[in-house]
């Protein structure tokens, strides 16, 4: 089976991480897999090495000075669509609204549903839900949103987790201990958020919560890692910076972190903060559970579905501050549940489910 998986970026965003891990697992299962992506600003590969069994096709895409977000989205769709030839594949599987709009007839994984106000983005989002001939969601909660909003019936295939990679970073092995020590020497004890500073990640709420907990834990730092996106959140970042200055907080914003360094960064944190206002699954938090870190997540049905009682929940800034403080007290039972949950979700199982889905939904020629 010749499978094309399409994504919009070579950077470490959640959907891109999903695409690469799924592609490698499909290749291990014997499929002929090619990953297509835009290559931003001269990128010659993805943010990490990809198994040689997976073919890569990167479409050059340079950023343009002073380009509007609408212009960039339209140009992204045009660039990927012009380069892609669907006739070479038995399955065409898009992982986001840009690639779904670029290739037309396809399977689409709907990781989460966004709410846009810019007309072109609203249209792009709508087409990427309606036009695919078959759909996958990574959780029942997102699938229910698709049913409610469009009366469409997606299949649910959960994400996998590279459990061993993060568990190894939390181990007593000499190299793991040394890697964690380097982060602690640089950052001190810290609360970590992965995914950048943007509305969907609840970054300002986390900043406010951290401001309220400093009285009880003045030794803690607040660290943000990651954060490449095609969408424009400058107004949100400006408000974040304004609140930071008003509160007198100096969060450490690392930006994108090298893939090899991410597991030790996660494993070395005191608490992993996950105050997202919208998620499809929560892969970054699941990786934190693999590293046996306490996780504080926003009270959302989707996160309750995925994480159950393996994390602590908070529904506003005050409860988030309290939960982050409480999470520093070891809870061995919760840690054991979290580790077992992350271990149970494998990419190989996800690949088998995808292959079965592809067999039921061949490309309409």
N, C-alpha and C positions, 0 to 999 in steps of 0.2 A: 504494500500500500504506500503510495507516494503522498506525503502530507506536507502542506505548507502551513506553518504557523506565522502569523503576522503581528508585529507590534510596532509602536510608534517611535521608540527611542532605544539607544544603546546604554542609557544610564540606569542606575539601580532603583527604579521605581517598582512598586509591588507587582504590577502587571507584567513587567519585563522579567523580574525574578521568576514569576510563575511560568512565563513562556519558556525560558531557558531550562528550568528544571523539568518541565513537562516534556520538552523536546528530547532531552537526554534520556528520560525514562522511556519514551516511545521508541527511541533508537535501541535501547537495551532490549526492548520487547520484539525487535526485529523489523520495525517500520523504517521506511526511507523518509527521513525528515529534513526539511529545509526551513530555516528561520529567516524571514524577511524583516527588515527594519530600516527606518531612516537612520542615517549616520550624521549626527549633528556636528557641525564645525570641524569636519575633517577626521572624525573618529574612524579608526581603522579596524576596530573591533568592539565587542561589548565590554562592559565594566569588569568582567571576569573572563578567564579562559573558558571556552566551551568545548565539550568533548568532541574529538575529531570525527566521531561517527555522525555528527550533526552538520549538515552543510549550512553555510551562512551566505546570505545575499544582502549586502548593505547598499542603500541608495543614498548617494551624497546629498546633503541638505545643509547649506550654509545659512546661519542666522544673518538677517539683514538689519542694518541700523534703522531705528525708528519705525520698524514695521509694527502695525497694529496686531493684536491677538487674533482678530478676525482674518487678517491677511495671512498670518502665519499658519492658521489652521487650514485655510483654503489651499495654500501653497503646499502644505504637507500632504493633503489628500491627493492633489494633482501629481506630485512628485512620485509618491508610492504607487498610485494607480497607473501612471504612464510606464513605470518600469516592470510591473508585475504581469506575468503571463499565466493565467489560470489553467490553460490547456495542458500544462506540464504536470498537473497534480490531480490525484483522485479526490483529495479532501483539501479544501481551502478554509482555514480556521483563523478568524480574526479575533484579537484579544482586547480591542478597544474601539472607540467610535471612529477614530481617524482611519485605522486600517479597514474597518468594516465599510466605511464610506468609499474608501479607495478601491476596493476589489469587487464590490457589488454582491453577486450571488455567493454566499458563504455561510458557514457556521459561525456563530458569535458566542464568546463567553462574556456574559454581563457580570463583571466583578462587583460593581455597585452602580446605583443610579444617581446622576448628578442633577442639579437644578441650576440652569443657566438663564440669564436675562438677555444676553446678546443674541439677536435673531439668528445669525448664522450658526451659533453654537447650539441653540435650541433645535434648529433644523437638523444639524449634524447628529445630535443625541437621539432625536426621534427616529431618523432613518436607520441609525445603527441598531435600534431595538426592533423596528418593524420589518425592515427589508431582508434580513437574513432568513434562510429557509429553515434553520434549526438553531436552538439556543441552549446554552449551558449556564447555570449559575453555580457559585461556589458555596452557597448556603440556602437553606429553605426560606429564610426571611427575605432575601433578595428575590428569590423566585416568586414569593407571594406578592411582592411589590409589582412584578411584571404581570402577574395574573390580574391583580387589581387595576393596574393602569392600562393594560392593553388586551386583556383577555387572551393572553398567550400562555403556553404551558411549557416552560423550560424544564429540562432535566437538571438534577442537582448532583454535582460531582465535587466533593470537598477538595481543597488544596492538600498537597503533601507538605511535609516539613523535613528539612535535612537535619534530623535530630542529632545524629552523631557529631556533626560539625560543631554544633553549639555545646553539646554535652562535653565534648573533648576540651573545649575552651574553659570549662568550669572544673576540670579534673585536677588531680594533685600531681600530674606530670610536670616535670621541671620546666619545660618550655611554656606550658599553660600558665603556671604560677608566675613565671617571669613576665609574660605578656600582660597579665592582669596587673602586676606590680607597676609596670611602666605607665599604664593608664592612671592608676591611683596616685603615682608620684606627680603626674602632670595635672590631674584634675581634682585630687583629693577625693573625699566621699561625695557621691553624686547621684542625683536623680536623672535618668536618661529618657529622652524621647527620640524616636527614630522616624524620619519621614518628612522633615523640613518644617518650615513655618508657613502655615496656610490655613484657611478657614476650616476645611474638613478635618484637620488634625487637632482642632481645639487648642491651638498653641497659646492664644491669649488667655484662655481659661487656666491653662497650666501655669502661665506666668503669674496670674493673679493668685492662684492657689499657693504657689511657691512663696509669694510675698507674705502670705498669711502664716506659713509654717516656719518662717525664718526665726521667729522668736524662740521656738522650741528646738530648732535644729540649725543654729547659725553656722555650723561647720560644713553644711551641705552646699554643693554647687548644683546648678541646673544646666544640663547639657542637652543641646539639640544636635542631631546628626542627620545627614542625608539632605534631600531637598531639591533635586532637579525635576522640573516639570515644564510642560509646554504651555501651561496656562499662566496668566498674568495675575499675580496677587500683590502688586505693589501697594495698593491702598491698604490692604490688610497688614502688610509688613510695616507700613508707616505708622499704623495704629499700634502695632506691637511695640515698635520702638518708642512711641510716645508713652505708652503705659510702663514700659521698662524704665524710662527716665523718671516718670512720676513716682514709681515705687522704689527707685534707687537700687534696682537689681541689675547685676551684670551677668546675664546668662552667657555660657560658653557656646558659641555657634560654630561647630566644626565644619559644617557643609558636608559634601560627599566624603565618605570614609572608604579607604581602600578595602576591597572585598575580603582580603586575607586578614585585615585588622578588625573587621566588624564583630566576629564572635567574641574576641577577648574584651572589646569595648562593652558589649552587652553583659558578659559574664562578670565584669568587674564593678558594675553599678550596684548601688544600694537598693534601688527600686527602679523598676521599669514603668514609666508612665504612658498610658494609652488612652488619652481623653478624647479620642476621635468622635466627631458628631455624626459621621456616616462611614461605614465600612461594609465590605462584602464578606470578609472572613477574619482578617486580623493576623496576617502571617508574621509580621514583626513581633507581635506579642507572643505568638506561639513559639517563635525562636527563643524568646526570653525565657519561656517555661522550660524549653529544652536545656537552657543554661542554668536552670534551677534558680532563677531570679524571681522575687515577688513582683507581681504585676497588678497595677491599679488601672482599671478600665472604666470607661463611661457606662452608665446603666442604659444599655440599648438591647432590644430584643435579639438582634443578630449576634451580639457578643454573648448574651446569655445562652443562646443556642449553641454557639461554638465552644465556649469556655466553661460553661456550667459553674461548678463551685471550685474551680482551680485558680480563680483570680478574685480580687476584691473590687467591688463596684462602687461608683460614686456618681451622683446625678447633678451636682452643682459645684460651684467653686469651693464653698465651705466644706462640703463632704469630701471633695477631692483632696483638700489640704489635710483633713483628718485622716483619710485613708492612706495617703502617702506616708504620714508619720507612723501610723499603726503598722504598715507593711514592713517597717524596719525591724519589728520584733519577729524573730523566726517562728514560722508555722510549718513544722515539718510535715504534717499531714497534707496540708495544701500543696507544699512543694512536691511531695510524692505524687499527688494526683496530677499536678501539672506536667511533671516529667512523663508520667505514663500516658497522658493524653497526647502529648507531642510525639511520643514514640509510636503511637498507634496510627498516625496519619503519614503514610508513605507516598512518595512520588510514583513508585512502581505500581501501587494499587490504583492511584489516580490514572496512570497510563492505561492500565487494563480496562478501567471503566471508560476511558475515552475511546479506545479501540472498539469496544462493544457499541458505543454510541455511534461511531463512524459507520460501523457495519449496518446499523439500523437507519442511518441517514446519509446514504450516498449522494454525491454531488449531482444535482439534476442537470443533465446535459441537453 
